[in-house]
Amino acid sequence: MSQLCFTRVEKNNLTKSAGKRGFRLKHLLIAARFIARTRIAARDWSKHEALRQRLADAYDQQEREQRISRMRDEWRAQMAAKRLIVAPGA
């Protein structure tokens, strides 16, 4: 009888460990699917990121041109003011 009880305990332990292995495999497959989907999404996003970078560069270039234009206009106004001040005294 004690032998019979020992066998039942072994069977229960084998069943539990087999169940855990299946459970772990499921988690592994879910993680692998997540990684694959993440990589695909990152590849698709890189297209949008390239467009965003081009737009940002164009915006920065436009801002730079406007700043240079403002500085040039201020410089021209200063030079015109100097000419007016220098001309009457000469």
C-alpha positions in Angstrom: 0.0 0.0 0.0 2.8 2.4 0.8 4.2 1.7 -2.7 0.9 2.7 -4.3 0.9 6.0 -2.5 4.4 6.7 -3.5 3.5 6.1 -7.2 0.6 8.5 -7.0 2.8 11.2 -5.6 5.3 10.7 -8.4 2.6 10.9 -11.0 1.2 14.1 -9.5 4.7 15.7 -9.6 5.2 14.7 -13.2 1.9 16.1 -14.2 2.6 19.4 -12.4 6.1 19.8 -13.9 4.8 19.0 -17.4 2.1 21.6 -16.9 4.6 24.2 -15.9 6.7 23.5 -19.0 3.8 24.1 -21.2 2.9 27.3 -19.4 6.5 28.5 -19.8 6.5 27.7 -23.5 3.3 29.7 -23.9 4.9 32.7 -22.3 8.0 32.3 -24.5 5.8 32.2 -27.6 3.9 35.3 -26.4 7.2 37.1 -25.8 8.6 36.1 -29.2 5.4 37.4 -30.9 5.6 40.6 -29.0 9.2 41.1 -30.1 8.4 40.4 -33.7 5.4 42.8 -33.7 7.6 45.5 -32.1 10.3 45.1 -34.7 7.7 45.4 -37.5 6.1 48.4 -35.9 9.6 50.0 -35.5 10.4 49.5 -39.1 7.0 51.0 -40.2 7.6 54.0 -37.8 11.0 54.6 -39.2 9.3 55.7 -42.5 7.3 58.3 -40.5 10.4 59.3 -38.5 12.3 60.1 -41.7 9.4 62.3 -43.0 9.2 64.0 -39.6 13.0 64.7 -39.7 12.8 66.2 -43.1 9.9 68.5 -42.0 11.8 69.5 -38.9 14.9 70.3 -41.0 12.8 72.4 -43.4 11.2 74.3 -40.5 14.6 75.0 -39.0 16.0 76.2 -42.3 13.0 78.5 -42.7 13.5 79.9 -39.2 17.2 80.4 -39.9 16.4 82.3 -43.1 13.9 84.5 -41.3 16.3 85.3 -38.5 19.0 86.2 -41.1 16.6 88.4 -42.9 15.6 90.2 -39.7 19.2 90.7 -38.8 20.1 92.0 -42.2 17.2 94.4 -42.1 18.3 95.7 -38.7 21.8 96.1 -39.9 20.7 98.0 -43.0 18.5 100.3 -40.7 21.6 100.9 -38.5 23.8 101.7 -41.5 21.1 104.1 -42.9 20.9 105.8 -39.5 24.7 106.2 -39.4 24.7 107.8 -42.8 22.0 110.3 -41.8 24.0 111.2 -38.7 27.3 111.5 -40.6 26.0 113.3 -43.6 24.8 116.5 -42.0 28.0 117.0 -40.1 30.3 116.5 -43.1 
